[in-house]
Amino acid sequence: LKRDPHEAEFIQAVQEVVQALERVIGKNSHYVNIMERLLEPERMIIFRVPWVDDRGETHINRGFRVQFNQSMGPCRGGIRFHSTMNLSITKFLGFEQTLKNALSPYKLGGAAGGSDFDPKGRSDNEVMRFCQSLMTEMFRYLGPDKDLPSEDMGVGTREMGYLFGQYRRLAGNFQGTFTGPRIFWSGSSLRPEATGYGLVFFAQLMLSDMNKELKGLRCVVSGSGKIALHVLEKLIAYGALPIYNLSDSRGYLVDEDGFDYMKVQFLRDIKAQHRSLRDYSKTYARSKYYDEAKPWSERCDLAFACATQNEIDQSDAMNLVNSGCRILIEGSNMPCTPDAVQVLRKANVLVAPAMAAGAGGVVAGELELNHECSLMHWSPEDFESKLQEAMKQTYQRAIKAATDFGYQKESPEALVHGAVISAFLTIAQAMTDQGCV
Ligand code: NDP
């Protein structure tokens, strides 16, 4: 970490992981050495992405791909397009993805990438030219046995389609699906839904261990992107109390009448056009949009963080505690600042870490590859039950590691620490077996 003292997000993620490994590393100094090796990514690619807008002006963005660790298998990890994207965020996302993949039921390494390009307000042609330029450099590092990308913030079906098209053209063959594209030419029947649905399945697993269910509970969801809207859709299906809040980067929305599937589709249309959630409140009279505010002070039993890193700071965490929140499900990676983590832990709020609860996308990606290889055609119901089973295995793995290392199953840090311990021990074994490489 001394090499890169300015990488705030990466350092924060590492500190959280090291804290979670206190009881593991303390028992075996060999793990200190493994950790030192693990923290240096295997490969970091930074490159120029030139592209021309619709008026003929040239723009230069920066592209990133960090292949963090391949000791468990070929890399998988998201691509993010956001103006704040930099090497620190790419490394933090790649590090978390490496642990997330190791905790999942599959044998995969972890990566992350993207660009400081902002697709908002850009035409389809501009986005296509940008994606083609990015892939012209990135494709040489990709392939089913090396690394395959998936969606993250700012990257959806449209971007994935353009990225895959250019990749296929340069590679000269149609190999390895990218997770995200449309089902009729690639992708699985449940890929866009998988991470959001997986978060709700994970919440259900935690609740059923407490002999409770989602039905009738009040839920707050942050974000209104791909993950948040699929969480909302599944919460409606499970009968959670239909007074939810959603948010975007400018404020948050409350609908006193609750949301139904028609309203979710309307929200999807608004966000597809990059409009603000404020436009929703112009159509539904009993809804209200709060400017420059976050949803965490609304009364709730469960909160689903589905926007971005550090979206919950210390005062947000206090608001969550005061609003009655008992469980926080992390969809975004590292949604809490270190101060917020302390507040939630002190108040005994159970936290489902993104590393475990957000594994739905990894599962869908691997099911897709099997799907492709075996040419089987699974229905959405088959896919959903496979996703549920994989989420259950991930949950059980995290709980087992926590209890093996002396954490009470009900303690607020059990899942967080258990997930890290299980993932780290799996990678550490692979790295030890493979020698110093
Ligand atoms: P999207 O780009 O589809 O949506 C992101 C949402 O977050 C938007 O509603 C956006 O608002 C909001 N947002 C962005 N920045 C902020 C901010 N600073 N404060 C408040 N809200 C903000 O992304 P996804 O839904 O795909 O991803 C959401 C999170 O889930 C990310 O953290 C991502 O890393 C994580 N994740 C995603 C996976 C995937 O498969 N997509 C898999 C695993 C994790 P606005 O519309 O105003 O921009």
Boltz pocket constraint, residues with backbone or C-beta under 6 A from the ligand:
constraints:
  - pocket:
      binder: B
      contacts: [[A, 78], [A, 150], [A, 151], [A, 152], [A, 153], [A, 154], [A, 155], [A, 195], [A, 223], [A, 224], [A, 225], [A, 226], [A, 227], [A, 228], [A, 247], [A, 248], [A, 249], [A, 250], [A, 271], [A, 275], [A, 306], [A, 307], [A, 308], [A, 309], [A, 311], [A, 331], [A, 332], [A, 333], [A, 358], [A, 361]]
      max_distance: 6.0
